[in-house]
Amino acid sequence: MLYYAGKVNQPNETFIEYVLNCEEIITAAEDKDIFEVIFNKVAGDQVDTRVKVNVYEEIDKIVQESKEAEESEPPKLETEIRILTSTEL
């Protein structure tokens, strides 16, 4: 279901819970922040920027391959291993 919120990246939690009767969604900005926190915990805060760029490029490549293959399931653990080995982590 799609609905309009007056403020970007600030969904109306009351509307979601009581009117739509569902759980709160994660916005793209929140999803990116969560990924950054996890990445920094796993790789360390001092990781080279080039390595971070490589990780993002590998993730994008895998997403594009998945879309082209019209896969219904998200990538699994072997994909994560592929990302880590190809980006020097």
C-alpha positions as CSV (number, residue, x, y, z in Angstrom):
1,M,0.0,0.0,0.0
2,L,1.2,3.5,-0.8
3,Y,0.4,6.6,1.1
4,Y,1.6,10.2,1.1
5,A,3.4,11.7,4.1
6,G,3.7,15.5,4.4
7,K,7.4,15.3,5.4
8,V,10.1,13.4,3.5
9,N,11.5,10.4,5.4
10,Q,9.2,11.1,8.3
11,P,6.4,8.6,8.1
12,N,3.3,9.1,10.3
13,E,3.7,6.3,12.8
14,T,0.2,6.7,14.2
15,F,-1.4,6.5,10.8
16,I,0.7,3.4,9.9
17,E,-0.2,1.6,13.1
18,Y,-3.9,2.5,13.6
19,V,-5.2,3.2,10.1
20,L,-3.2,0.8,8.0
21,N,-2.8,-1.7,10.8
22,C,0.8,-2.6,10.0
23,E,4.3,-2.1,11.3
24,E,6.5,0.9,10.7
25,I,8.5,0.9,7.5
26,I,12.2,1.7,7.2
27,T,12.8,4.7,4.9
28,A,15.6,4.7,2.4
29,A,17.6,7.2,4.5
30,E,17.2,5.0,7.6
31,D,18.2,1.9,5.7
32,K,21.3,3.6,4.5
33,D,22.2,4.8,8.0
34,I,21.7,1.2,9.3
35,F,23.9,-0.2,6.6
36,E,26.7,2.4,7.4
37,V,26.6,1.5,11.1
38,I,26.8,-2.3,10.4
39,F,29.5,-1.7,7.7
40,N,31.7,0.3,10.1
41,K,31.3,-2.2,12.9
42,V,32.3,-5.1,10.6
43,A,35.0,-3.4,8.6
44,G,36.2,-0.8,11.2
45,D,36.0,3.0,11.1
46,Q,39.4,3.3,9.5
47,V,38.6,1.4,6.3
48,D,40.0,2.9,3.1
49,T,37.4,4.8,1.1
50,R,38.3,2.8,-2.0
51,V,37.3,-0.4,-0.2
52,K,33.9,1.2,0.7
53,V,33.3,2.2,-2.9
54,N,34.2,-1.3,-4.0
55,V,31.6,-2.8,-1.6
56,Y,28.9,-0.4,-2.8
57,E,29.7,-1.2,-6.4
58,E,29.6,-5.0,-5.7
59,I,26.3,-4.7,-4.0
60,D,24.9,-2.7,-6.9
61,K,26.3,-5.2,-9.4
62,I,24.6,-8.1,-7.5
63,V,21.3,-6.2,-7.3
64,Q,21.4,-5.5,-11.1
65,E,22.2,-9.2,-11.8
66,S,19.3,-10.3,-9.6
67,K,16.9,-7.9,-11.4
68,E,18.1,-9.1,-14.8
69,A,17.6,-12.7,-13.8
70,E,14.2,-11.8,-12.4
71,E,15.0,-13.7,-9.2
72,S,12.2,-13.6,-6.6
73,E,14.4,-14.2,-3.6
74,P,17.0,-11.8,-2.3
75,P,20.7,-12.7,-2.5
76,K,21.9,-15.1,0.2
77,L,25.1,-15.8,2.2
78,E,27.2,-16.8,-0.8
79,T,26.6,-13.3,-2.2
80,E,27.9,-11.7,1.0
81,I,31.0,-13.8,0.8
82,R,31.5,-12.8,-2.8
83,I,31.2,-9.1,-1.9
84,L,33.7,-9.5,1.0
85,T,36.3,-11.4,-1.1
86,S,36.1,-9.1,-4.1
87,T,36.4,-5.9,-2.1
88,E,39.5,-6.9,0.0
89,L,37.6,-7.1,3.4
